[in-house]
């Protein structure tokens, strides 16, 4: 389990493929990470989209470019 702080952004994922869609990312000083909840369908609307444009701290697990969020807290 780890914590990352950054800004929630929406941007294209898998451009040019059948999986292409706008996805939720956590933009940090060390890079952008695809953000989703455990066992969530990445193609359906996510509660994480409600944080778009906001600075947050996310607790979860990081695997390569994917951050599985367990807890998201807005920060000022």
N, CA, C and O atoms as a Tinker XYZ file with bonds, in Angstrom:
   304  protein
     1  N      0.847000   -1.169000    0.000000    73     2
     2  CA     0.000000    0.000000    0.000000    64     1     3
     3  C      0.896000    1.236000    0.000000    63     2     4     5
     4  O      1.890000    1.302000    0.723000    81     3
     5  N      0.524000    2.204000   -0.819000    73     3     6
     6  CA     1.300000    3.438000   -0.886000    64     5     7
     7  C      0.373000    4.615000   -1.096000    63     6     8     9
     8  O     -0.798000    4.435000   -1.433000    81     7
     9  N      0.893000    5.834000   -0.897000    73     7    10
    10  CA     0.124000    7.049000   -1.115000    64     9    11
    11  C      0.835000    7.905000   -2.157000    63    10    12    13
    12  O      2.058000    8.045000   -2.139000    81    11
    13  N      0.049000    8.470000   -3.062000    73    11    14
    14  CA     0.554000    9.416000   -4.042000    64    13    15
    15  C     -0.324000   10.657000   -4.000000    63    14    16    17
    16  O     -1.530000   10.570000   -3.765000    81    15
    17  N      0.289000   11.814000   -4.230000    73    15    18
    18  CA    -0.454000   13.064000   -4.284000    64    17    19
    19  C     -0.285000   13.660000   -5.670000    63    18    20    21
    20  O      0.810000   13.655000   -6.234000    81    19
    21  N     -1.379000   14.171000   -6.211000    73    19    22
    22  CA    -1.329000   14.775000   -7.532000    64    21    23
    23  C     -2.681000   15.320000   -7.927000    63    22    24    25
    24  O     -3.549000   15.540000   -7.082000    81    23
    25  N     -2.852000   15.537000   -9.216000    73    23    26
    26  CA    -4.076000   16.111000   -9.765000    64    25    27
    27  C     -4.778000   15.066000  -10.633000    63    26    28    29
    28  O     -4.137000   14.370000  -11.420000    81    27
    29  N     -6.098000   14.963000  -10.482000    73    27    30
    30  CA    -6.882000   14.038000  -11.310000    64    29    31
    31  C     -7.155000   14.704000  -12.653000    63    30    32    33
    32  O     -7.677000   15.817000  -12.704000    81    31
    33  N     -6.801000   14.019000  -13.740000    73    31    34
    34  CA    -7.041000   14.515000  -15.090000    64    33    35
    35  C     -7.715000   13.430000  -15.931000    63    34    36    37
    36  O     -7.621000   12.242000  -15.621000    81    35
    37  N     -8.383000   13.846000  -16.979000    73    35    38
    38  CA    -8.962000   12.921000  -17.950000    64    37    39
    39  C     -8.187000   13.077000  -19.243000    63    38    40    41
    40  O     -7.974000   14.196000  -19.711000    81    39
    41  N     -7.763000   11.966000  -19.824000    73    39    42
    42  CA    -7.060000   12.012000  -21.104000    64    41    43
    43  C     -7.232000   10.679000  -21.818000    63    42    44    45
    44  O     -7.592000    9.681000  -21.193000    81    43
    45  N     -6.979000   10.657000  -23.123000    73    43    46
    46  CA    -7.167000    9.428000  -23.905000    64    45    47
    47  C     -6.241000    8.301000  -23.449000    63    46    48    49
    48  O     -5.098000    8.523000  -23.049000    81    47
    49  N     -6.779000    7.085000  -23.527000    73    47    50
    50  CA    -6.020000    5.876000  -23.232000    64    49    51
    51  C     -6.134000    4.939000  -24.426000    63    50    52    53
    52  O     -7.211000    4.814000  -25.008000    81    51
    53  N     -5.055000    4.287000  -24.795000    73    51    54
    54  CA    -5.016000    3.293000  -25.877000    64    53    55
    55  C     -5.495000    3.872000  -27.209000    63    54    56    57
    56  O     -6.279000    3.246000  -27.923000    81    55
    57  N     -5.022000    5.055000  -27.530000    73    55    58
    58  CA    -5.405000    5.729000  -28.765000    64    57    59
    59  C     -5.139000    4.856000  -29.984000    63    58    60    61
    60  O     -4.055000    4.291000  -30.135000    81    59
    61  N     -6.148000    4.753000  -30.858000    73    59    62
    62  CA    -6.017000    3.987000  -32.087000    64    61    63
    63  C     -6.370000    2.516000  -31.956000    63    62    64    65
    64  O     -6.288000    1.769000  -32.931000    81    63
    65  N     -6.765000    2.092000  -30.755000    73    63    66
    66  CA    -7.121000    0.678000  -30.556000    64    65    67
    67  C     -8.620000    0.560000  -30.255000    63    66    68    69
    68  O     -9.312000    1.565000  -30.089000    81    67
    69  N     -9.101000   -0.674000  -30.188000    73    67    70
    70  CA   -10.503000   -0.897000  -29.822000    64    69    71
    71  C    -10.768000   -0.499000  -28.369000    63    70    72    73
    72  O    -11.916000   -0.289000  -27.977000    81    71
    73  N     -9.721000   -0.398000  -27.591000    73    71    74
    74  CA    -9.855000   -0.032000  -26.179000    64    73    75
    75  C     -9.771000    1.470000  -25.932000    63    74    76    77
    76  O     -9.766000    1.911000  -24.783000    81    75
    77  N     -9.704000    2.254000  -27.001000    73    75    78
    78  CA    -9.546000    3.704000  -26.859000    64    77    79
    79  C    -10.725000    4.296000  -26.090000    63    78    80    81
    80  O    -11.885000    4.014000  -26.393000    81    79
    81  N    -10.409000    5.121000  -25.088000    73    79    82
    82  CA   -11.425000    5.836000  -24.317000    64    81    83
    83  C    -10.739000    6.911000  -23.469000    63    82    84    85
    84  O     -9.527000    6.873000  -23.259000    81    83
    85  N    -11.538000    7.869000  -22.985000    73    83    86
    86  CA   -11.007000    8.845000  -22.042000    64    85    87
    87  C    -10.949000    8.184000  -20.681000    63    86    88    89
    88  O    -11.941000    7.634000  -20.203000    81    87
    89  N     -9.801000    8.241000  -20.068000    73    87    90
    90  CA    -9.583000    7.562000  -18.798000    64    89    91
    91  C     -9.178000    8.562000  -17.723000    63    90    92    93
    92  O     -8.771000    9.686000  -18.016000    81    91
    93  N     -9.297000    8.128000  -16.480000    73    91    94
    94  CA    -8.926000    8.937000  -15.325000    64    93    95
    95  C     -7.465000    8.653000  -14.999000    63    94    96    97
    96  O     -7.060000    7.498000  -14.864000    81    95
    97  N     -6.676000    9.728000  -14.873000    73    95    98
    98  CA    -5.261000    9.610000  -14.541000    64    97    99
    99  C     -4.947000   10.435000  -13.307000    63    98   100   101
   100  O     -5.601000   11.440000  -13.032000    81    99
   101  N     -3.938000    9.997000  -12.569000    73    99   102
   102  CA    -3.376000   10.788000  -11.490000    64   101   103
   103  C     -2.077000   11.384000  -12.032000    63   102   104   105
   104  O     -1.128000   10.659000  -12.331000    81   103
   105  N     -2.046000   12.700000  -12.154000    73   103   106
   106  CA    -0.880000   13.420000  -12.661000    64   105   107
   107  C     -0.010000   13.802000  -11.463000    63   106   108   109
   108  O     -0.440000   14.558000  -10.591000    81   107
   109  N      1.222000   13.271000  -11.426000    73   107   110
   110  CA     2.132000   13.527000  -10.306000    64   109   111
   111  C      3.442000   14.087000  -10.838000    63   110   112   113
   112  O      3.646000   14.160000  -12.050000    81   111
   113  N      4.315000   14.476000   -9.944000    73   111   114
   114  CA     5.628000   14.990000  -10.341000    64   113   115
   115  C      6.504000   13.890000  -10.918000    63   114   116   117
   116  O      7.483000   14.182000  -11.605000    81   115
   117  N      6.171000   12.622000  -10.652000    73   115   118
   118  CA     6.968000   11.505000  -11.165000    64   117   119
   119  C      6.344000   10.843000  -12.390000    63   118   120   121
   120  O      6.898000    9.884000  -12.926000    81   119
   121  N      5.187000   11.355000  -12.840000    73   119   122
   122  CA     4.540000   10.798000  -14.022000    64   121   123
   123  C      3.037000   10.696000  -13.842000    63   122   124   125
   124  O      2.505000   10.987000  -12.771000    81   123
   125  N      2.357000   10.279000  -14.909000    73   123   126
   126  CA     0.909000   10.099000  -14.891000    64   125   127
   127  C      0.589000    8.614000  -14.762000    63   126   128   129
   128  O      1.203000    7.778000  -15.426000    81   127
   129  N     -0.370000    8.297000  -13.909000    73   127   130
   130  CA    -0.745000    6.908000  -13.669000    64   129   131
   131  C     -2.234000    6.723000  -13.947000    63   130   132   133
   132  O     -3.064000    7.493000  -13.463000    81   131
   133  N     -2.563000    5.709000  -14.722000    73   131   134
   134  CA    -3.952000    5.346000  -14.967000    64   133   135
   135  C     -4.559000    4.977000  -13.624000    63   134   136   137
   136  O     -3.990000    4.184000  -12.875000    81   135
   137  N     -5.710000    5.551000  -13.322000    73   135   138
   138  CA    -6.308000    5.393000  -12.003000    64   137   139
   139  C     -7.653000    4.694000  -12.117000    63   138   140   141
   140  O     -8.507000    5.100000  -12.906000    81   139
   141  N     -7.838000    3.654000  -11.336000    73   139   142
   142  CA    -9.144000    3.001000  -11.285000    64   141   143
   143  C     -9.316000    2.280000   -9.971000    63   142   144   145
   144  O     -8.358000    2.034000   -9.238000    81   143
   145  N    -10.566000    1.947000   -9.690000    73   143   146
   146  CA   -10.899000    1.194000   -8.481000    64   145   147
   147  C    -10.736000   -0.294000   -8.772000    63   146   148   149
   148  O    -10.854000   -0.725000   -9.919000    81   147
   149  N    -10.466000   -1.070000   -7.734000    73   147   150
   150  CA   -10.324000   -2.518000   -7.877000    64   149   151
   151  C    -11.618000   -3.116000   -8.406000    63   150   152   153
   152  O    -12.701000   -2.783000   -7.927000    81   151
   153  N    -11.510000   -3.986000   -9.379000    73   151   154
   154  CA   -12.624000   -4.704000   -9.994000    64   153   155
   155  C    -13.636000   -3.784000  -10.678000    63   154   156   157
   156  O    -14.786000   -4.176000  -10.877000    81   155
   157  N    -13.223000   -2.569000  -11.039000    73   155   158
   158  CA   -14.098000   -1.639000  -11.746000    64   157   159
   159  C    -13.922000   -1.811000  -13.245000    63   158   160   161
   160  O    -12.815000   -2.069000  -13.718000    81   159
   161  N    -15.009000   -1.668000  -13.994000    73   159   162
   162  CA   -14.934000   -1.701000  -15.445000    64   161   163
   163  C    -14.352000   -0.370000  -15.911000    63   162   164   165
   164  O    -14.976000    0.668000  -15.687000    81   163
   165  N    -13.180000   -0.357000  -16.552000    73   163   166
   166  CA   -12.540000    0.899000  -16.939000    64   165   167
   167  C    -13.288000    1.660000  -18.034000    63   166   168   169
   168  O    -12.981000    2.826000  -18.284000    81   167
   169  N    -14.254000    1.030000  -18.689000    73   167   170
   170  CA   -14.989000    1.687000  -19.764000    64   169   171
   171  C    -16.267000    2.358000  -19.272000    63   170   172   173
   172  O    -16.911000    3.084000  -20.029000    81   171
   173  N    -16.637000    2.128000  -18.034000    73   171   174
   174  CA   -17.844000    2.726000  -17.488000    64   173   175
   175  C    -17.483000    3.943000  -16.657000    63   174   176   177
   176  O    -16.345000    4.096000  -16.213000    81   175
   177  N    -18.471000    4.806000  -16.452000    73   175   178
   178  CA   -18.267000    6.020000  -15.670000    64   177   179
   179  C    -17.768000    5.660000  -14.271000    63   178   180   181
   180  O    -18.311000    4.775000  -13.611000    81   179
   181  N    -16.750000    6.347000  -13.846000    73   179   182
   182  CA   -16.136000    6.074000  -12.558000    64   181   183
   183  C    -16.430000    7.207000  -11.582000    63   182   184   185
   184  O    -16.515000    8.367000  -11.987000    81   183
   185  N    -16.587000    6.881000  -10.298000    73   183   186
   186  CA   -16.732000    7.934000   -9.302000    64   185   187
   187  C    -15.470000    8.784000   -9.237000    63   186   188   189
   188  O    -15.504000    9.908000   -8.735000    81   187
   189  N    -14.357000    8.256000   -9.741000    73   187   190
   190  CA   -13.104000    9.003000   -9.748000    64   189   191
   191  C    -13.176000   10.218000  -10.679000    63   190   192   193
   192  O    -12.439000   11.186000  -10.489000    81   191
   193  N    -14.059000   10.172000  -11.681000    73   191   194
   194  CA   -14.211000   11.306000  -12.596000    64   193   195
   195  C    -14.691000   12.554000  -11.863000    63   194   196   197
   196  O    -14.428000   13.670000  -12.311000    81   195
   197  N    -15.384000   12.384000  -10.754000    73   195   198
   198  CA   -15.875000   13.536000   -9.999000    64   197   199
   199  C    -14.741000   14.355000   -9.385000    63   198   200   201
   200  O    -14.953000   15.491000   -8.962000    81   199
   201  N    -13.543000   13.782000   -9.336000    73   199   202
   202  CA   -12.373000   14.481000   -8.811000    64   201   203
   203  C    -11.577000   15.199000   -9.910000    63   202   204   205
   204  O    -10.548000   15.807000   -9.617000    81   203
   205  N    -12.029000   15.141000  -11.153000    73   203   206
   206  CA   -11.284000   15.746000  -12.279000    64   205   207
   207  C    -10.979000   17.213000  -11.994000    63   206   208   209
   208  O    -11.856000   17.990000  -11.617000    81   207
   209  N     -9.710000   17.567000  -12.184000    73   207   210
   210  CA    -9.257000   18.936000  -11.968000    64   209   211
   211  C     -8.890000   19.250000  -10.528000    63   210   212   213
   212  O     -8.464000   20.365000  -10.228000    81   211
   213  N     -9.050000   18.285000   -9.636000    73   211   214
   214  CA    -8.780000   18.515000   -8.218000    64   213   215
   215  C     -7.477000   17.853000   -7.790000    63   214   216   217
   216  O     -7.059000   16.843000   -8.356000    81   215
   217  N     -6.850000   18.440000   -6.786000    73   215   218
   218  CA    -5.658000   17.852000   -6.189000    64   217   219
   219  C     -6.099000   16.866000   -5.121000    63   218   220   221
   220  O     -6.971000   17.164000   -4.305000    81   219
   221  N     -5.492000   15.697000   -5.134000    73   219   222
   222  CA    -5.899000   14.612000   -4.241000    64   221   223
   223  C     -4.691000   13.846000   -3.712000    63   222   224   225
   224  O     -3.588000   13.928000   -4.253000    81   223
   225  N     -4.934000   13.107000   -2.650000    73   223   226
   226  CA    -4.014000   12.080000   -2.183000    64   225   227
   227  C     -4.741000   10.753000   -2.375000    63   226   228   229
   228  O     -5.883000   10.588000   -1.946000    81   227
   229  N     -4.069000    9.819000   -3.020000    73   227   230
   230  CA    -4.669000    8.522000   -3.322000    64   229   231
   231  C     -3.872000    7.437000   -2.614000    63   230   232   233
   232  O     -2.644000    7.403000   -2.693000    81   231
   233  N     -4.574000    6.563000   -1.931000    73   231   234
   234  CA    -3.946000    5.427000   -1.281000    64   233   235
   235  C     -4.333000    4.177000   -2.050000    63   234   236   237
   236  O     -5.504000    3.973000   -2.369000    81   235
   237  N     -3.352000    3.344000   -2.346000    73   235   238
   238  CA    -3.632000    2.136000   -3.099000    64   237   239
   239  C     -2.371000    1.403000   -3.490000    63   238   240   241
   240  O     -1.346000    1.473000   -2.811000    81   239
   241  N     -2.473000    0.687000   -4.618000    73   239   242
   242  CA    -1.352000   -0.133000   -5.078000    64   241   243
   243  C     -0.973000    0.256000   -6.501000    63   242   244   245
   244  O     -1.834000    0.398000   -7.369000    81   243
   245  N      0.328000    0.427000   -6.728000    73   243   246
   246  CA     0.857000    0.809000   -8.027000    64   245   247
   247  C      1.497000   -0.398000   -8.705000    63   246   248   249
   248  O      2.354000   -1.070000   -8.132000    81   247
   249  N      1.061000   -0.658000   -9.941000    73   247   250
   250  CA     1.653000   -1.706000  -10.763000    64   249   251
   251  C      1.953000   -1.088000  -12.121000    63   250   252   253
   252  O      1.038000   -0.840000  -12.906000    81   251
   253  N      3.217000   -0.842000  -12.399000    73   251   254
   254  CA     3.642000   -0.242000  -13.658000    64   253   255
   255  C      2.963000    1.108000  -13.844000    63   254   256   257
   256  O      3.286000    2.050000  -13.121000    81   255
   257  N      2.034000    1.237000  -14.788000    73   255   258
   258  CA     1.363000    2.515000  -15.057000    64   257   259
   259  C     -0.027000    2.596000  -14.436000    63   258   260   261
   260  O     -0.687000    3.628000  -14.553000    81   259
   261  N     -0.489000    1.531000  -13.776000    73   259   262
   262  CA    -1.834000    1.453000  -13.216000    64   261   263
   263  C     -1.809000    1.595000  -11.699000    63   262   264   265
   264  O     -1.110000    0.859000  -11.003000    81   263
   265  N     -2.589000    2.561000  -11.197000    73   263   266
   266  CA    -2.714000    2.754000   -9.759000    64   265   267
   267  C     -4.127000    2.344000   -9.361000    63   266   268   269
   268  O     -5.099000    2.971000   -9.780000    81   267
   269  N     -4.244000    1.282000   -8.544000    73   267   270
   270  CA    -5.535000    0.800000   -8.058000    64   269   271
   271  C     -5.848000    1.555000   -6.772000    63   270   272   273
   272  O     -5.191000    1.356000   -5.749000    81   271
   273  N     -6.863000    2.430000   -6.832000    73   271   274
   274  CA    -7.192000    3.312000   -5.714000    64   273   275
   275  C     -8.102000    2.633000   -4.702000    63   274   276   277
   276  O     -9.113000    2.031000   -5.065000    81   275
   277  N     -7.738000    2.735000   -3.448000    73   275   278
   278  CA    -8.594000    2.270000   -2.366000    64   277   279
   279  C     -9.277000    3.464000   -1.705000    63   278   280   281
   280  O    -10.451000    3.402000   -1.340000    81   279
   281  N     -8.519000    4.554000   -1.557000    73   279   282
   282  CA    -9.062000    5.747000   -0.899000    64   281   283
   283  C     -8.558000    6.983000   -1.622000    63   282   284   285
   284  O     -7.373000    7.079000   -1.941000    81   283
   285  N     -9.457000    7.935000   -1.882000    73   283   286
   286  CA    -9.103000    9.194000   -2.535000    64   285   287
   287  C     -9.586000   10.328000   -1.651000    63   286   288   289
   288  O    -10.754000   10.380000   -1.266000    81   287
   289  N     -8.664000   11.245000   -1.329000    73   287   290
   290  CA    -8.988000   12.381000   -0.471000    64   289   291
   291  C     -8.579000   13.664000   -1.177000    63   290   292   293
   292  O     -7.440000   13.800000   -1.625000    81   291
   293  N     -9.515000   14.605000   -1.275000    73   291   294
   294  CA    -9.191000   15.902000   -1.886000    64   293   295
   295  C     -8.316000   16.699000   -0.935000    63   294   296   297
   296  O     -8.552000   16.722000    0.273000    81   295
   297  N     -7.296000   17.357000   -1.495000    73   295   298
   298  CA    -6.398000   18.226000   -0.705000    64   297   299
   299  C     -6.430000   19.623000   -1.279000    63   298   300   301
   300  O     -6.782000   19.824000   -2.442000    81   299
   301  N     -6.066000   20.575000   -0.465000    73   299   302
   302  CA    -6.080000   21.976000   -0.925000    64   301   303
   303  C     -4.700000   22.446000   -1.243000    63   302   304
   304  O     -4.516000   23.595000   -1.643000    81   303
